[in-house]
Amino acid sequence: MITIEEQKFIAYWSKKREESKLNPFFFVKGFTVGLVFSILVLICLGADWYKRATMDANTKLNPIVLFVALLLITLFLAIFYNSFKYEQNEQLFKELKHKDKSSNS
C-alpha cells in the first residue's frame, strides 16, 4: 500500500519526466554547489593554509587558467547534480509504480 505522499510524487513525476532531463531548477541548485566548492578552493589558496599549494599556484598558474578551471569544475558539478537528481527521481518513480502494481494485484 502506498502512502498519499508517494501517490503525490507519482503524479508529479509522471508529468515532469516528460520534460527534458536538463531541468533548470536542478541545474541552478547544482551550479550553486559547484560555486561553493570553487569558492572554498579559492579560500584555501588565499588563506595560505597549505604553503606549498599557494607557492605553486602563485608561480605556475595564470589567473585566467585558474578561473577557467574553477568554471569547468562548477559546470561539471552542475551537470552531474542535475543528472543525478533526475536519475534518483526516476528510480524512485519506478519503485513506487512497481510497489503500487504489486499491491493492487
BAMI-617246 format. One record per atom (N, C-alpha, C): atom name; residue in one letter; x, y, z; residue number from 1. Coordinates in steps of 0.001 Angstrom, whole numbers, plus 500000, padded with zeros to 6 digits. Example, Ala and Ser with C-alpha at 12.3 -4.5 7.8 and 13.67 -1.06 7.14 Angstrom:
<recs>
<at N aa A c1 513190 c2 494310 c3 507800 i 1>
<at CA aa A c1 512300 c2 495500 c3 507800 i 1>
<at C aa A c1 513200 c2 496700 c3 507800 i 1>
<at N aa S c1 512850 c2 497750 c3 507080 i 2>
<at CA aa S c1 513670 c2 498940 c3 507140 i 2>
<at C aa S c1 512900 c2 500030 c3 507870 i 2>
</recs>
This chain:
<recs>
<at N aa M c1 500846 c2 498823 c3 500000 i 1>
<at CA aa M c1 500000 c2 500000 c3 500000 i 1>
<at C aa M c1 500889 c2 501237 c3 500000 i 1>
<at N aa I c1 500641 c2 502123 c3 499070 i 2>
<at CA aa I c1 501457 c2 503326 c3 499018 i 2>
<at C aa I c1 500754 c2 504464 c3 499743 i 2>
<at N aa T c1 501562 c2 505375 c3 500273 i 3>
<at CA aa T c1 501021 c2 506475 c3 501055 i 3>
<at C aa T c1 500557 c2 507610 c3 500149 i 3>
<at N aa I c1 499958 c2 508610 c3 500751 i 4>
<at CA aa I c1 499463 c2 509768 c3 499991 i 4>
<at C aa I c1 500626 c2 510543 c3 499393 i 4>
<at N aa E c1 501728 c2 510687 c3 500161 i 5>
<at CA aa E c1 502897 c2 511396 c3 499649 i 5>
<at C aa E c1 503489 c2 510679 c3 498440 i 5>
<at N aa E c1 503504 c2 509357 c3 498493 i 6>
<at CA aa E c1 504018 c2 508592 c3 497365 i 6>
<at C aa E c1 503104 c2 508738 c3 496148 i 6>
<at N aa Q c1 501808 c2 508780 c3 496361 i 7>
<at CA aa Q c1 500879 c2 508998 c3 495248 i 7>
<at C aa Q c1 501071 c2 510388 c3 494648 i 7>
<at N aa K c1 501310 c2 511375 c3 495510 i 8>
<at CA aa K c1 501565 c2 512728 c3 495009 i 8>
<at C aa K c1 502848 c2 512772 c3 494186 i 8>
<at N aa F c1 503869 c2 512054 c3 494641 i 9>
<at CA aa F c1 505129 c2 512020 c3 493887 i 9>
<at C aa F c1 504933 c2 511334 c3 492549 i 9>
<at N aa I c1 504166 c2 510251 c3 492513 i 10>
<at CA aa I c1 503914 c2 509555 c3 491248 i 10>
<at C aa I c1 503211 c2 510491 c3 490267 i 10>
<at N aa A c1 502220 c2 511222 c3 490751 i 11>
<at CA aa A c1 501512 c2 512165 c3 489879 i 11>
<at C aa A c1 502441 c2 513287 c3 489414 i 11>
<at N aa Y c1 503272 c2 513800 c3 490318 i 12>
<at CA aa Y c1 504201 c2 514877 c3 489978 i 12>
<at C aa Y c1 505229 c2 514413 c3 488962 i 12>
<at N aa W c1 505835 c2 513261 c3 489204 i 13>
<at CA aa W c1 506923 c2 512826 c3 488334 i 13>
<at C aa W c1 506418 c2 512295 c3 487000 i 13>
<at N aa S c1 505197 c2 511781 c3 486959 i 14>
<at CA aa S c1 504663 c2 511334 c3 485668 i 14>
<at C aa S c1 504469 c2 512523 c3 484729 i 14>
<at N aa K c1 504225 c2 513717 c3 485277 i 15>
<at CA aa K c1 504163 c2 514918 c3 484446 i 15>
<at C aa K c1 505559 c2 515438 c3 484119 i 15>
<at N aa K c1 506428 c2 515473 c3 485104 i 16>
<at CA aa K c1 507748 c2 516082 c3 484945 i 16>
<at C aa K c1 508731 c2 515227 c3 484161 i 16>
<at N aa R c1 508542 c2 513925 c3 484137 i 17>
<at CA aa R c1 509525 c2 513076 c3 483459 i 17>
<at C aa R c1 509470 c2 513243 c3 481948 i 17>
<at N aa E c1 508377 c2 513774 c3 481443 i 18>
<at CA aa E c1 508266 c2 514020 c3 480007 i 18>
<at C aa E c1 509110 c2 515220 c3 479576 i 18>
<at N aa E c1 509397 c2 516103 c3 480531 i 19>
<at CA aa E c1 510215 c2 517267 c3 480207 i 19>
<at C aa E c1 511660 c2 516834 c3 479966 i 19>
<at N aa S c1 512448 c2 517772 c3 479577 i 20>
<at CA aa S c1 513850 c2 517488 c3 479309 i 20>
<at C aa S c1 514582 c2 517098 c3 480579 i 20>
<at N aa K c1 515650 c2 516359 c3 480394 i 21>
<at CA aa K c1 516467 c2 515958 c3 481525 i 21>
<at C aa K c1 517191 c2 517155 c3 482131 i 21>
<at N aa L c1 517381 c2 518187 c3 481353 i 22>
<at CA aa L c1 518084 c2 519374 c3 481831 i 22>
<at C aa L c1 517095 c2 520352 c3 482441 i 22>
<at N aa N c1 516598 c2 520014 c3 483601 i 23>
<at CA aa N c1 515677 c2 520876 c3 484320 i 23>
<at C aa N c1 516457 c2 522061 c3 484884 i 23>
<at N aa P c1 516046 c2 523298 c3 484570 i 24>
<at CA aa P c1 516822 c2 524458 c3 485031 i 24>
<at C aa P c1 516877 c2 524591 c3 486546 i 24>
<at N aa F c1 515856 c2 524127 c3 487244 i 25>
<at CA aa F c1 515864 c2 524224 c3 488701 i 25>
<at C aa F c1 516981 c2 523369 c3 489294 i 25>
<at N aa F c1 517118 c2 522144 c3 488818 i 26>
<at CA aa F c1 518192 c2 521282 c3 489297 i 26>
<at C aa F c1 519549 c2 521829 c3 488868 i 26>
<at N aa F c1 519606 c2 522428 c3 487679 i 27>
<at CA aa F c1 520863 c2 522979 c3 487192 i 27>
<at C aa F c1 521325 c2 524123 c3 488083 i 27>
<at N aa V c1 520401 c2 524971 c3 488517 i 28>
<at CA aa V c1 520756 c2 526101 c3 489387 i 28>
<at C aa V c1 521234 c2 525588 c3 490738 i 28>
<at N aa K c1 520563 c2 524582 c3 491271 i 29>
<at CA aa K c1 520996 c2 524027 c3 492550 i 29>
<at C aa K c1 522385 c2 523408 c3 492419 i 29>
<at N aa G c1 522628 c2 522698 c3 491346 i 30>
<at CA aa G c1 523946 c2 522108 c3 491121 i 30>
<at C aa G c1 525011 c2 523160 c3 490878 i 30>
<at N aa F c1 524624 c2 524244 c3 490216 i 31>
<at CA aa F c1 525567 c2 525330 c3 489968 i 31>
<at C aa F c1 525994 c2 525981 c3 491274 i 31>
<at N aa T c1 525061 c2 526143 c3 492211 i 32>
<at CA aa T c1 525427 c2 526733 c3 493496 i 32>
<at C aa T c1 526346 c2 525805 c3 494289 i 32>
<at N aa V c1 526128 c2 524507 c3 494196 i 33>
<at CA aa V c1 527020 c2 523558 c3 494873 i 33>
<at C aa V c1 528426 c2 523662 c3 494285 i 33>
<at N aa G c1 528520 c2 523719 c3 492966 i 34>
<at CA aa G c1 529822 c2 523864 c3 492315 i 34>
<at C aa G c1 530478 c2 525191 c3 492631 i 34>
<at N aa L c1 529679 c2 526247 c3 492723 i 35>
<at CA aa L c1 530213 c2 527565 c3 493052 i 35>
<at C aa L c1 530760 c2 527595 c3 494476 i 35>
<at N aa V c1 530068 c2 526976 c3 495394 i 36>
<at CA aa V c1 530556 c2 526896 c3 496778 i 36>
<at C aa V c1 531871 c2 526125 c3 496822 i 36>
<at N aa F c1 531950 c2 525043 c3 496078 i 37>
<at CA aa F c1 533182 c2 524258 c3 496032 i 37>
<at C aa F c1 534334 c2 525094 c3 495478 i 37>
<at N aa S c1 534079 c2 525858 c3 494425 i 38>
<at CA aa S c1 535113 c2 526702 c3 493833 i 38>
<at C aa S c1 535535 c2 527814 c3 494780 i 38>
<at N aa I c1 534589 c2 528374 c3 495494 i 39>
<at CA aa I c1 534918 c2 529427 c3 496457 i 39>
<at C aa I c1 535768 c2 528865 c3 497588 i 39>
<at N aa L c1 535483 c2 527646 c3 498010 i 40>
<at CA aa L c1 536304 c2 527016 c3 499052 i 40>
<at C aa L c1 537733 c2 526780 c3 498571 i 40>
<at N aa V c1 537891 c2 526413 c3 497309 i 41>
<at CA aa V c1 539235 c2 526251 c3 496752 i 41>
<at C aa V c1 539967 c2 527588 c3 496757 i 41>
<at N aa L c1 539293 c2 528649 c3 496358 i 42>
<at CA aa L c1 539918 c2 529974 c3 496371 i 42>
<at C aa L c1 540265 c2 530426 c3 497783 i 42>
<at N aa I c1 539416 c2 530120 c3 498744 i 43>
<at CA aa I c1 539707 c2 530484 c3 500140 i 43>
<at C aa I c1 540943 c2 529730 c3 500631 i 43>
<at N aa C c1 541037 c2 528459 c3 500290 i 44>
<at CA aa C c1 542212 c2 527690 c3 500713 i 44>
<at C aa C c1 543491 c2 528228 c3 500079 i 44>
<at N aa L c1 543426 c2 528643 c3 498820 i 45>
<at CA aa L c1 544603 c2 529216 c3 498174 i 45>
<at C aa L c1 544925 c2 530591 c3 498738 i 45>
<at N aa G c1 543913 c2 531377 c3 499042 i 46>
<at CA aa G c1 544129 c2 532732 c3 499531 i 46>
<at C aa G c1 544523 c2 532809 c3 500988 i 46>
<at N aa A c1 544174 c2 531818 c3 501769 i 47>
<at CA aa A c1 544443 c2 531857 c3 503202 i 47>
<at C aa A c1 545815 c2 531302 c3 503561 i 47>
<at N aa D c1 546578 c2 530871 c3 502572 i 48>
<at CA aa D c1 547891 c2 530259 c3 502798 i 48>
<at C aa D c1 547797 c2 529087 c3 503773 i 48>
<at N aa W c1 546752 c2 528328 c3 503643 i 49>
<at CA aa W c1 546541 c2 527181 c3 504517 i 49>
<at C aa W c1 547599 c2 526108 c3 504256 i 49>
<at N aa Y c1 547874 c2 525892 c3 502990 i 50>
<at CA aa Y c1 548887 c2 524926 c3 502601 i 50>
<at C aa Y c1 549935 c2 525683 c3 501800 i 50>
<at N aa K c1 551062 c2 525925 c3 502403 i 51>
<at CA aa K c1 552075 c2 526820 c3 501837 i 51>
<at C aa K c1 552571 c2 526344 c3 500473 i 51>
<at N aa R c1 552744 c2 525068 c3 500328 i 52>
<at CA aa R c1 553280 c2 524547 c3 499064 i 52>
<at C aa R c1 552291 c2 524774 c3 497920 i 52>
<at N aa A c1 550997 c2 524536 c3 498173 i 53>
<at CA aa A c1 549991 c2 524746 c3 497126 i 53>
<at C aa A c1 549900 c2 526214 c3 496753 i 53>
<at N aa T c1 549984 c2 527092 c3 497742 i 54>
<at CA aa T c1 549929 c2 528524 c3 497468 i 54>
<at C aa T c1 551151 c2 528961 c3 496671 i 54>
<at N aa M c1 552318 c2 528437 c3 497032 i 55>
<at CA aa M c1 553544 c2 528781 c3 496321 i 55>
<at C aa M c1 553473 c2 528308 c3 494867 i 55>
<at N aa D c1 553010 c2 527081 c3 494660 i 56>
<at CA aa D c1 552885 c2 526559 c3 493295 i 56>
<at C aa D c1 551833 c2 527323 c3 492500 i 56>
<at N aa A c1 550744 c2 527663 c3 493149 i 57>
<at CA aa A c1 549679 c2 528387 c3 492447 i 57>
<at C aa A c1 550141 c2 529780 c3 492036 i 57>
<at N aa N c1 550932 c2 530430 c3 492880 i 58>
<at CA aa N c1 551392 c2 531777 c3 492558 i 58>
<at C aa N c1 552459 c2 531775 c3 491482 i 58>
<at N aa T c1 553254 c2 530730 c3 491377 i 59>
<at CA aa T c1 554333 c2 530717 c3 490407 i 59>
<at C aa T c1 553929 c2 530106 c3 489075 i 59>
<at N aa K c1 553086 c2 529099 c3 489096 i 60>
<at CA aa K c1 552793 c2 528353 c3 487874 i 60>
<at C aa K c1 551450 c2 528677 c3 487237 i 60>
<at N aa L c1 550481 c2 529087 c3 488025 i 61>
<at CA aa L c1 549135 c2 529246 c3 487495 i 61>
<at C aa L c1 548876 c2 530669 c3 487030 i 61>
<at N aa N c1 548385 c2 530757 c3 485845 i 62>
<at CA aa N c1 547897 c2 532019 c3 485332 i 62>
<at C aa N c1 546498 c2 532223 c3 485924 i 62>
<at N aa P c1 546137 c2 533424 c3 486352 i 63>
<at CA aa P c1 544794 c2 533616 c3 486928 i 63>
<at C aa P c1 543662 c2 533254 c3 485968 i 63>
<at N aa I c1 543896 c2 533409 c3 484691 i 64>
<at CA aa I c1 542860 c2 533043 c3 483715 i 64>
<at C aa I c1 542681 c2 531527 c3 483687 i 64>
<at N aa V c1 543779 c2 530803 c3 483766 i 65>
<at CA aa V c1 543701 c2 529332 c3 483785 i 65>
<at C aa V c1 542978 c2 528864 c3 485042 i 65>
<at N aa L c1 543290 c2 529493 c3 486176 i 66>
<at CA aa L c1 542620 c2 529139 c3 487420 i 66>
<at C aa L c1 541122 c2 529419 c3 487331 i 66>
<at N aa F c1 540757 c2 530563 c3 486760 i 67>
<at CA aa F c1 539342 c2 530910 c3 486605 i 67>
<at C aa F c1 538626 c2 529918 c3 485689 i 67>
<at N aa V c1 539250 c2 529557 c3 484589 i 68>
<at CA aa V c1 538632 c2 528595 c3 483656 i 68>
<at C aa V c1 538501 c2 527222 c3 484321 i 68>
<at N aa A c1 539518 c2 526815 c3 485085 i 69>
<at CA aa A c1 539447 c2 525522 c3 485763 i 69>
<at C aa A c1 538319 c2 525506 c3 486789 i 69>
<at N aa L c1 538185 c2 526576 c3 487553 i 70>
<at CA aa L c1 537107 c2 526638 c3 488543 i 70>
<at C aa L c1 535739 c2 526709 c3 487865 i 70>
<at N aa L c1 535654 c2 527396 c3 486740 i 71>
<at CA aa L c1 534393 c2 527452 c3 485991 i 71>
<at C aa L c1 534026 c2 526074 c3 485446 i 71>
<at N aa L c1 535011 c2 525349 c3 484936 i 72>
<at CA aa L c1 534738 c2 523994 c3 484440 i 72>
<at C aa L c1 534318 c2 523055 c3 485565 i 72>
<at N aa I c1 534936 c2 523188 c3 486727 i 73>
<at CA aa I c1 534542 c2 522371 c3 487876 i 73>
<at C aa I c1 533108 c2 522688 c3 488273 i 73>
<at N aa T c1 532769 c2 523970 c3 488284 i 74>
<at CA aa T c1 531416 c2 524383 c3 488639 i 74>
<at C aa T c1 530395 c2 523840 c3 487643 i 74>
<at N aa L c1 530689 c2 523957 c3 486355 i 75>
<at CA aa L c1 529757 c2 523450 c3 485339 i 75>
<at C aa L c1 529624 c2 521932 c3 485405 i 75>
<at N aa F c1 530739 c2 521251 c3 485640 i 76>
<at CA aa F c1 530680 c2 519795 c3 485752 i 76>
<at C aa F c1 529791 c2 519377 c3 486919 i 76>
<at N aa L c1 529978 c2 520023 c3 488067 i 77>
<at CA aa L c1 529159 c2 519679 c3 489228 i 77>
<at C aa L c1 527689 c2 520006 c3 488993 i 77>
<at N aa A c1 527414 c2 521090 c3 488276 i 78>
<at CA aa A c1 526027 c2 521438 c3 487985 i 78>
<at C aa A c1 525373 c2 520382 c3 487097 i 78>
<at N aa I c1 526067 c2 519968 c3 486060 i 79>
<at CA aa I c1 525521 c2 518959 c3 485145 i 79>
<at C aa I c1 525408 c2 517605 c3 485852 i 79>
<at N aa F c1 526417 c2 517256 c3 486641 i 80>
<at CA aa F c1 526393 c2 515987 c3 487363 i 80>
<at C aa F c1 525252 c2 515958 c3 488371 i 80>
<at N aa Y c1 525046 c2 517048 c3 489101 i 81>
<at CA aa Y c1 523965 c2 517104 c3 490081 i 81>
<at C aa Y c1 522615 c2 516986 c3 489392 i 81>
<at N aa N c1 522473 c2 517660 c3 488249 i 82>
<at CA aa N c1 521218 c2 517609 c3 487506 i 82>
<at C aa N c1 520921 c2 516176 c3 487052 i 82>
<at N aa S c1 521906 c2 515524 c3 486497 i 83>
<at CA aa S c1 521713 c2 514153 c3 486035 i 83>
<at C aa S c1 521452 c2 513205 c3 487200 i 83>
<at N aa F c1 522169 c2 513387 c3 488288 i 84>
<at CA aa F c1 521999 c2 512538 c3 489465 i 84>
<at C aa F c1 520597 c2 512685 c3 490044 i 84>
<at N aa K c1 520128 c2 513910 c3 490163 i 85>
<at CA aa K c1 518806 c2 514153 c3 490747 i 85>
<at C aa K c1 517701 c2 513577 c3 489848 i 85>
<at N aa Y c1 517861 c2 513732 c3 488529 i 86>
<at CA aa Y c1 516875 c2 513177 c3 487602 i 86>
<at C aa Y c1 516819 c2 511660 c3 487729 i 86>
<at N aa E c1 517972 c2 511011 c3 487735 i 87>
<at CA aa E c1 518009 c2 509551 c3 487831 i 87>
<at C aa E c1 517486 c2 509062 c3 489181 i 87>
<at N aa Q c1 517740 c2 509822 c3 490228 i 88>
<at CA aa Q c1 517240 c2 509460 c3 491550 i 88>
<at C aa Q c1 515712 c2 509514 c3 491572 i 88>
<at N aa N c1 515134 c2 510565 c3 491010 i 89>
<at CA aa N c1 513678 c2 510671 c3 490952 i 89>
<at C aa N c1 513076 c2 509595 c3 490052 i 89>
<at N aa E c1 513749 c2 509295 c3 488959 i 90>
<at CA aa E c1 513262 c2 508259 c3 488042 i 90>
<at C aa E c1 513266 c2 506894 c3 488721 i 90>
<at N aa Q c1 514319 c2 506595 c3 489472 i 91>
<at CA aa Q c1 514400 c2 505321 c3 490186 i 91>
<at C aa Q c1 513294 c2 505218 c3 491233 i 91>
<at N aa L c1 513071 c2 506281 c3 491988 i 92>
<at CA aa L c1 512011 c2 506279 c3 492991 i 92>
<at C aa L c1 510648 c2 506104 c3 492333 i 92>
<at N aa F c1 510445 c2 506756 c3 491193 i 93>
<at CA aa F c1 509187 c2 506634 c3 490460 i 93>
<at C aa F c1 508947 c2 505183 c3 490039 i 93>
<at N aa K c1 509978 c2 504532 c3 489502 i 94>
<at CA aa K c1 509829 c2 503140 c3 489066 i 94>
<at C aa K c1 509553 c2 502207 c3 490241 i 94>
<at N aa E c1 510224 c2 502452 c3 491361 i 95>
<at CA aa E c1 509996 c2 501625 c3 492542 i 95>
<at C aa E c1 508576 c2 501784 c3 493071 i 95>
<at N aa L c1 508095 c2 503017 c3 493096 i 96>
<at CA aa L c1 506737 c2 503253 c3 493590 i 96>
<at C aa L c1 505690 c2 502680 c3 492646 i 96>
<at N aa K c1 505924 c2 502771 c3 491328 i 97>
<at CA aa K c1 504986 c2 502181 c3 490372 i 97>
<at C aa K c1 504937 c2 500661 c3 490543 i 97>
<at N aa H c1 506089 c2 500062 c3 490748 i 98>
<at CA aa H c1 506134 c2 498606 c3 490956 i 98>
<at C aa H c1 505435 c2 498235 c3 492268 i 98>
<at N aa K c1 505670 c2 499030 c3 493307 i 99>
<at CA aa K c1 505031 c2 498779 c3 494596 i 99>
<at C aa K c1 503525 c2 498930 c3 494481 i 99>
<at N aa D c1 503069 c2 499939 c3 493723 i 100>
<at CA aa D c1 501631 c2 500156 c3 493517 i 100>
<at C aa D c1 501032 c2 499008 c3 492719 i 100>
<at N aa K c1 501733 c2 498583 c3 491695 i 101>
<at CA aa K c1 501219 c2 497499 c3 490864 i 101>
<at C aa K c1 501130 c2 496191 c3 491655 i 101>
<at N aa S c1 502134 c2 495913 c3 492476 i 102>
<at CA aa S c1 502123 c2 494661 c3 493240 i 102>
<at C aa S c1 501076 c2 494705 c3 494376 i 102>
<at N aa S c1 500820 c2 495884 c3 494914 i 103>
<at CA aa S c1 499807 c2 495971 c3 495975 i 103>
<at C aa S c1 498391 c2 495888 c3 495416 i 103>
<at N aa N c1 498206 c2 496312 c3 494163 i 104>
<at CA aa N c1 496873 c2 496249 c3 493554 i 104>
<at C aa N c1 496518 c2 494836 c3 493096 i 104>
<at N aa S c1 497521 c2 494052 c3 492773 i 105>
<at CA aa S c1 497221 c2 492703 c3 492284 i 105>
<at C aa S c1 497225 c2 491672 c3 493371 i 105>
</recs>
